[in-house]
Amino acid sequence: MENLMIMVKDMFFIFFCLLIKIIGTLIGVAFLTLLERKLLGYIQDRKGPNKVIYMGIFQPFADAIKLLIKENIKLLKINKLIYLMSPMFGFFMSMMLLIGLPVDYYLFSMNLFLLYMFSCLSLGVYVISFSGWSSNSNYSILGGIRSIAQSLSYEVSMFLIFFIMFMYVESLSILDFLKYQESLGFFFINITISYLMFISMIAELNRMPFDFIEGESELVSGFNIEYMSGGFTLIFLGEYMMILIMGMIYCIMFFGYSFSNYKNHLFVLIFSILIILIRGCYPRMRYDNLMYLCWYYILSLVMLNLLMIFIIKYYFYLLY
């Protein structure tokens, strides 16, 4: 009975920590949108939000209320169930990926974290395809097709980069990535791979200069054009939550970031600021140049790095 009580207390403590992490991330997403609008305002020599309460600090909450109370028009020719479930599924997958990240160094982790992460990231394509198809709109399906092609292309290079990181550690556990980088981060060992990973993550996040999912001048906002009110809010939250999650994953893989050291949260903030600055400074690429960049350049460099690591590891295996 005593062991059962201890187990229940531990489960309740883990649940409480995960709940705090989810709530904190949602608040972080809200203020990330405010940070983005402020930085873009300074970049474009204009004022950002500064009217709501003190210096516009409650602008994200005003935007959320505005989005949720908007009129939800009943569309006639949609596949209603899939149309309603797709934004919820996308938001749910972002939450599942967030839960998989360790709360503390020894509190909660997965021995097969990389496989779990691959599974969650790969399911994001289904959200785009179901949303575009179920809307029964030419603009939505066109935006969905282009988005799927972009996401699948850059997922290939991103997963190969994860495999290279696996070759360094020879483990799928997140704790091993942290232990191997206690003295020196992998960023300083292979700067080329870290740079290619950053580019692939920007394309996976559909951010400038790769935001062809929401190319307003071409696609009328892409696959989500038929969404409004709560559905659009969930898609919006999922996209910005993935910025923070990708920042955490990037810092884990290349800097040894962990939740137990709160000073390392600065790396995630820097990652998010870089994403915003790139949006404010670079124009959107042409779609064919985007695909050439992936298949001709990034994939070639990643395969070359993978071959070099195989040769080096095989040489040291023979030597020792």
C-alpha positions in Angstrom: 0.0 0.0 0.0 2.8 2.3 0.8 4.5 1.6 -2.5 1.3 2.3 -4.3 0.9 5.7 -2.6 4.5 6.6 -3.5 3.8 5.6 -7.1 0.6 7.7 -7.2 2.5 10.7 -5.8 5.2 10.4 -8.4 2.7 10.1 -11.2 0.8 13.2 -9.9 4.1 15.1 -9.6 5.1 14.2 -13.2 1.6 15.2 -14.4 1.8 18.5 -12.6 5.2 19.2 -14.1 3.9 18.4 -17.6 0.8 20.6 -17.1 3.0 23.5 -16.0 5.2 23.0 -19.0 2.2 23.0 -21.4 0.7 26.1 -19.8 4.1 27.8 -19.8 4.6 27.0 -23.4 1.2 28.3 -24.4 2.0 31.6 -22.6 5.4 31.6 -24.3 3.6 31.2 -27.7 1.4 34.2 -26.9 4.3 36.5 -26.0 6.4 35.1 -29.0 3.8 36.6 -31.3 4.1 39.9 -29.4 7.9 39.7 -29.7 7.7 39.0 -33.4 5.4 42.0 -34.1 7.6 44.3 -32.0 10.8 43.2 -33.8 9.2 43.4 -37.2 8.0 46.9 -36.3 11.5 48.0 -35.4 13.0 46.4 -38.5 10.4 48.1 -40.8 10.9 51.5 -39.0 7.4 51.6 -37.5 5.7 51.0 -34.2 4.5 47.6 -33.2 1.6 46.9 -30.8 1.7 49.5 -28.0 -1.9 50.4 -27.1 -3.4 47.5 -25.1 -2.7 48.0 -21.4 1.0 48.8 -20.8 3.1 49.0 -24.0 0.8 46.5 -25.7 1.8 43.7 -23.5 -1.7 42.2 -23.5 -2.0 42.4 -27.3 -1.7 38.6 -27.7 -4.7 38.0 -25.4 -6.7 40.6 -27.2 -5.9 38.9 -30.6 -6.9 35.5 -29.2 -10.2 36.9 -28.0 -10.8 38.6 -31.4 -10.0 35.3 -33.3 -12.2 33.1 -31.1 -15.3 35.4 -31.3 -15.1 35.8 -35.0 -18.1 34.5 -37.1 -17.7 30.8 -38.0 -19.4 30.5 -41.4 -21.0 27.2 -42.2 -19.4 25.9 -45.4 -21.7 23.7 -47.6 -19.4 21.4 -49.5 -16.7 20.5 -46.9 -16.0 17.1 -45.4 -17.2 18.3 -42.0 -15.6 15.8 -39.7 -12.1 15.9 -41.2 -12.4 19.7 -41.6 -13.1 20.1 -37.9 -10.6 17.5 -36.7 -7.6 18.5 -38.7 -6.6 21.7 -36.7 -7.2 19.8 -33.5 -5.0 17.0 -34.6 -2.2 19.4 -35.6 -2.4 21.1 -32.3 -2.5 17.8 -30.4 0.6 16.5 -32.3 2.5 19.7 -31.3 1.5 19.1 -27.7 2.6 15.4 -27.8 6.0 16.4 -29.1 6.3 19.0 -26.4 5.4 16.4 -23.7 8.1 14.1 -25.0 10.8 16.6 -24.2 12.4 16.0 -20.7 11.0 18.2 -17.9 14.1 17.6 -15.9 17.4 15.8 -16.3 16.2 12.7 -14.5 12.5 13.2 -14.1 11.0 12.3 -17.5 12.8 11.1 -20.6 12.5 8.5 -23.3 15.1 5.9 -24.3 13.8 6.1 -27.9 13.2 9.9 -28.0 14.5 10.3 -31.6 12.1 7.7 -33.0 9.3 9.4 -31.0 10.3 12.8 -32.5 10.4 11.4 -36.0 6.9 10.0 -35.6 5.4 13.2 -34.4 7.2 15.4 -37.0 6.2 13.1 -39.9 2.5 13.3 -39.0 2.4 17.0 -39.6 2.1 16.3 -43.4 -1.3 14.6 -42.8 -2.6 17.7 -41.0 -1.8 19.8 -44.1 -3.2 17.3 -46.6 -6.4 16.7 -44.6 -7.0 20.4 -44.1 -6.5 21.3 -47.7 -8.6 18.3 -49.1 -11.5 18.5 -46.6 -12.0 22.3 -47.4 -13.1 21.3 -51.0 -11.5 24.5 -52.4 -9.1 24.8 -55.3 -7.0 27.3 -53.4 -6.8 25.0 -50.4 -5.8 21.9 -52.3 -3.2 23.8 -54.3 -1.7 25.2 -51.2 -1.8 21.8 -49.5 0.0 20.1 -52.4 2.8 22.6 -52.5 3.1 22.5 -48.7 3.3 18.7 -48.7 6.0 18.7 -51.4 8.0 21.3 -49.4 7.6 19.5 -46.0 8.5 16.1 -47.4 11.6 17.4 -49.2 13.1 19.1 -46.2 12.1 16.2 -43.8 14.4 13.9 -45.8 17.5 16.1 -45.2 16.4 16.9 -41.6 16.0 13.2 -40.7 19.4 12.4 -42.2 20.9 15.1 -40.1 19.3 13.5 -37.0 20.9 10.2 -38.2 24.3 11.9 -38.3 23.8 13.1 -34.7 22.9 9.5 -33.8 26.2 8.4 -35.3 27.9 10.8 -32.8 26.2 9.4 -29.8 25.0 5.9 -30.9 21.9 6.3 -28.8 18.3 7.4 -29.3 18.0 8.7 -25.7 17.9 12.5 -25.0 20.0 12.1 -21.9 22.9 10.7 -23.8 22.9 13.8 -26.0 23.1 15.9 -22.9 25.9 13.9 -21.3 28.0 13.9 -24.5 27.9 17.7 -24.6 28.7 18.6 -21.0 32.1 19.9 -22.1 31.7 20.8 -25.7 28.5 21.1 -27.9 28.2 19.4 -31.2 27.7 22.8 -32.8 31.4 23.5 -32.5 32.3 20.0 -33.8 30.3 20.2 -37.0 29.2 23.7 -37.8 28.2 22.8 -41.3 25.6 20.3 -40.1 24.2 22.7 -37.5 23.8 25.3 -40.2 22.0 22.9 -42.6 19.8 21.8 -39.7 18.8 25.4 -39.0 17.9 25.9 -42.7 15.9 22.6 -42.7 14.0 23.6 -39.6 13.1 27.0 -41.1 11.7 25.2 -44.1 9.9 22.7 -41.9 8.4 25.6 -39.8 7.2 27.3 -43.1 8.9 30.5 -42.1 10.4 33.2 -44.3 12.0 32.9 -46.8 10.3 29.4 -47.2 6.7 30.3 -46.2 5.1 29.0 -49.3 2.3 27.4 -47.2 1.0 31.0 -46.6 2.1 32.7 -49.7 -0.6 35.3 -49.6 0.3 36.8 -53.0 0.1 33.4 -54.7 -2.1 31.1 -52.7 -4.6 33.2 -50.8 -3.1 31.9 -47.5 -2.7 28.3 -48.7 -4.3 25.3 -47.2 -5.9 27.2 -44.3 -7.9 29.7 -46.4 -11.3 28.1 -45.5 -10.5 28.1 -41.8 -11.8 30.8 -39.4 -12.3 31.5 -35.8 -11.3 28.5 -33.6 -9.9 26.4 -36.4 -7.6 29.1 -37.6 -6.5 29.8 -34.0 -5.5 26.2 -33.4 -3.5 26.2 -36.7 -1.8 29.5 -35.7 -1.0 28.2 -32.2 0.4 24.9 -33.5 2.7 26.8 -35.9 4.1 29.1 -33.3 4.4 26.3 -30.7 6.5 24.4 -33.2 9.0 27.3 -33.3 9.7 27.0 -29.6 9.8 23.1 -29.8 12.2 23.2 -32.7 14.3 25.7 -30.8 14.5 23.3 -27.9 15.3 20.3 -30.1 18.0 22.3 -31.9 19.6 23.4 -28.7 19.4 19.8 -27.3 21.1 18.4 -30.4 23.9 21.0 -30.8 24.3 22.8 -27.4 23.4 20.2 -24.8 20.4 22.3 -23.7 18.3 20.9 -20.8 15.4 22.0 -18.8 17.3 21.5 -15.6 19.7 24.4 -16.4 17.4 27.4 -16.8 20.3 29.6 -18.1 20.1 27.5 -21.3 16.6 28.9 -22.0 18.5 31.8 -23.5 19.5 29.6 -26.5 15.8 29.0 -27.3 15.2 32.7 -27.2 18.1 33.4 -29.5 16.8 30.7 -31.9 13.3 32.4 -31.9 14.7 35.8 -32.5 16.8 34.6 -35.4 13.7 33.1 -37.0 11.9 36.5 -36.6 14.9 38.5 -37.9 15.1 36.3 -41.0 11.5 37.0 -41.7 12.0 40.7 -41.5 15.2 40.8 -43.6 14.8 38.3 -46.4 12.3 38.1 -49.2 10.4 35.0 -50.2 12.3 32.6 -52.5 11.0 31.3 -55.7 9.4 27.8 -55.3 11.7 26.1 -57.8 14.8 27.6 -56.1 13.5 26.2 -52.8 13.3 22.7 -54.2 16.7 23.0 -55.9 18.2 24.2 -52.6 17.0 21.0 -50.8 17.6 18.3 -53.4 20.8 19.6 -55.1 22.7 21.4 -52.3 21.5 20.6 -48.8 20.9 16.8 -49.4 24.3 16.5 -51.2 26.1 18.2 -48.3 24.3 16.0 -45.7 25.1 12.8 -47.6 28.8 13.9 -47.9 29.0 14.5 -44.1 27.3 11.2 -43.4 29.8 9.4 -45.7 32.7 11.1 -43.9 31.5 10.1 -40.5 31.0 6.5 -41.6 34.6 6.5 -42.9 36.1 8.1 -39.7 34.2 5.7 -37.4 35.2 2.7 -39.5 38.8 3.8 -39.4 38.8 4.2 -35.7 37.0 0.8 -35.3 39.8 -0.9 -37.2 42.5 1.1 -35.3 41.2 0.2 -31.8 
